[in-house]
Amino acid sequence: DEVVHGKGSLISRMPGSQTQRFANLRLLYVYMWTYPGKKFLFMGNEFAQEIEWDHAKILNWGLLLKTEHRGIQLLVRDLNLLYRSHYSLHRSEFVQEGFEWLDCHDAQYSIVSYLRCSIGGNPIVVILNFGAVTCDSYRVGVPSAGLYQEVLNSENLIYGGTSARNAELCAEPVAHMGKAYSLLLNLPPLSGV
């Protein structure tokens, strides 16, 4: 019901400039796919159709010729692949042990972070920058020592973003957010990492 009868599509309801609207939608999708619960998109949302769905018309597939719309489709594809391939995102989504807030109180920067866990799967650290500014050297607590790899960044160039990425990172023995180790990340505005 969110996309019919004059309510508009998800992309049409995003605030800001064209660039910010698409970044916001990518951020929303990363949040949705990494947060516990089942995933649901309505027709056309998988490539950011600008007009709401109409049962009497076909979807506007021609939008896929535009970089930003194709980027949304590629992000949805990659989120589906990530969700399927990482047990931590789907195997324990309805038990308390499958989710842990790392920080949900960072009002200054509008950043939330959480951990997704599962028996038999590597933990997934999710950091969401809801702010419209870049946060360089942002520290986030992690569950253990070792190397961490960025498996998805909503601001990747292929998704229509700025191509900002974090290289493979080594956890430092610096306690943060109740964890004995932490990482320093560069977070683009309106991004999910």
Buried (B, 14 or more C-beta within 10 A) or exposed (E): EBBBEEEBBBBBBBEEEEBBBBBBBBBBBBBBBBBBEEEEEBBBBBBBBBBBBEEEEEBEEEBBEEEBBBBBBBBBEBBEEBBEEBBBBBBBBEEEEBBBEBBEEBEEBBBBBBBBBBEEBBBBBBBBBBBEEBBEEBBBBBBEEEEBEBBBBBBBEEBBBBEBBBEEBEBBEEEBBEBBBBBBBBBBBBBBB
